[in-house]
């Protein structure tokens, strides 16, 4: 996740931090969903 668009002072802005953490969470969740779909059922 690129962070070069953020200013160092943004670390003190709760809205910016919340937005970035939400984007990171979404990215991780999409990857987990993709991996789960690839793996298939655990008992199938």
C-alpha positions, 0 to 999 in steps of 0.5 A: 500500500503506497503511503508516499501521498501522505504528509508526515503530519498526517500521522496525527490526523485520526481521519487519515489514519482511519482511512488508511487502516480501512484500506489496508484491512480491505486489501488483506480481506480481499487477499484472504478471500481469494486464497480461500477460494483457491484452496476450496473446501477444507473437507471436500 
